[in-house]
Amino acid sequence: MTFEEVCGQENDTSDRMRSAGSALEELLLSAKKNDCLTVGVYESAKVMNVDPDSVAFCVLATDEEYECDMALQIHFTLIQAFCFDNDINIVRVSDIERLADIVGSDETGEPKDAHCILVTNPNLESWKDPSLEKLSVFCEERRSVYEWVPAITLPER
């Protein structure tokens, strides 16, 4: 393989990462509008326990402040295992503040706990989003190179 081919592949991967970030933002905004988002670690665990078939996509988010939070890391491990067992695509995002901006705030005006976000689809025919398909393809491509939980960077505003 030549240097140009390697550079071409890196640029292609970089373009896919940017495209995946845009698709994730579009998916989250669409799911929020259609009331198909579950936000928060505990809320997500409840949905996964009660109605695992309704989960279409999972986003895990952390930043430097929470990297040493062992309880959160244990929850992430359990959520990842659940997603793998149930063929749910899952990604990581490192910009938790940006995610919190996208998903909004709770009833009190406080930012929601955006460490875990589920895109749910209670009725398969009720809501379909092309961004979900793009992200599914992206996740499948990343798994083919043994990246089981790909990292996505959201586009800057």
N, C-alpha and C positions, 0 to 999 in steps of 0.2 A: 504494500500500500504506500502510495506516495504522500508527501507532506501536504500537497494540495487536497488529496482525497480526505485526509484526516481533518484538515481545517474545514473542508466542506461539510463533513459529518458533524463537527462541533457547531458550526453555524446552523445547520439543520436542527440539531437538538435544542439550541438556544431559541430558535424560532418556535419550535414546538412548545417549549416551556412558556414563552410569552403568550402563545395562543391558548395554552391550558389555563394560564392565569386569568386571561380575559374571559374564557369560557366559564371558569369557576365563579367569577364575579357576576356574570350574566345569569348563571344558574341560581345563585343565592338570591339575587334580586327578584327573579321570576318566582322562585319558591316562596319567598317572603310575601310577594303580592298574592299568590294563590293559597296562602296559609298552609304551606307544606314544609315548614321548617320547625325543627325541634332544636332549641339552643340550650346548652348547659350539659355538664357531665352527668349529673344525677337525672335530669329530665330525659336525656338520651338513653341512659341505662334502663329507665322505666319503659320507654317505648320499645327498646330492643327485647325486653323481657316479656312484655304484654303482646306486642304485634310485630315480630321480627320480619314478617313478609312485607310490611309496609315501608321498610327502609330501602331507599334506592341508592343513597350515596352518603359517605361519611367524611367529615373534615375534622382533623385534629390540629389544634393550634397551641403553640407555646412561644415563649420568648425567653431571654436570658434570665429574667426574674424568676421564672417558674421551672427552669431546668433541673434544679436540685430539690424540687417538691416531690418527695418520694410517693406520697399518696396519689398525686396526680399521675405520676409515671406508672403506678400500679393500675390505675383506672385505664390509662392509655393501653397498657399491655392487654388487659381484659377486653377492651373494646376492639382492639386489633384482632385478637383471637376470635371474637364473635364474628367480626366482619369476614375474616378468612373462612371460617366454618360455614358461613351463610352466603358466600360469593357476593359480598357487597364491596364495591370499589371504595377505596379509602386513600386519602391524601393528607399530607402535612403542610401546614402553612406557618411561617415563622413570624408573620406580622399580625399579632393578636389585636392590636389597636385598630388596624385597618378592617379586620373581620368584624370587630365590635361596631365600627361605623356602619358597615354594610347591613348587619342584622338588626341594628337599632338598640333602643333602650327598653327597660321594663316599665311597668305601670308607674313606678316612683320616679322615673327619669334617669335612673342609674343604668350604666352600660350593662348589657347582658353578659353572662359568663360564656364567652365565645371559645372556650377550650375544646368543646366538642359540639359540632353542628351536624345534625342529620337532615338530609333531604328525604322527606317521606312522600309516599305516593299511595294514599289509602285506597284509591280505586284506579286500577291500571289504565282505564280509558279516560279518566277525568282530567289528567294533566300530563302532557308530554312536553319535553323541552329539548330542542336540538343541542343545547349546551351539554346536557346530560350524556347524550350520545358521543359528543366530542371527547368528553372527559373519560367515558368508558373506553374508548379507543386508545386514548393517551395512557390510561392505567394498564391496559392490556399490553401495549408496546413496552412500557417500563418493566412490567413483570417478565417479559420475554428476555430482558437483560438482567434479571434477578434483582430488580429494585421493587420490593414488595409494597412499600409505602412511599411513593414518590413525593418529593417536595415540590411545591408550586409557589411561585412568587406572584402575588397579586400586582396588577398594573398600578403605577403611581397616579395620583390625581393631581 
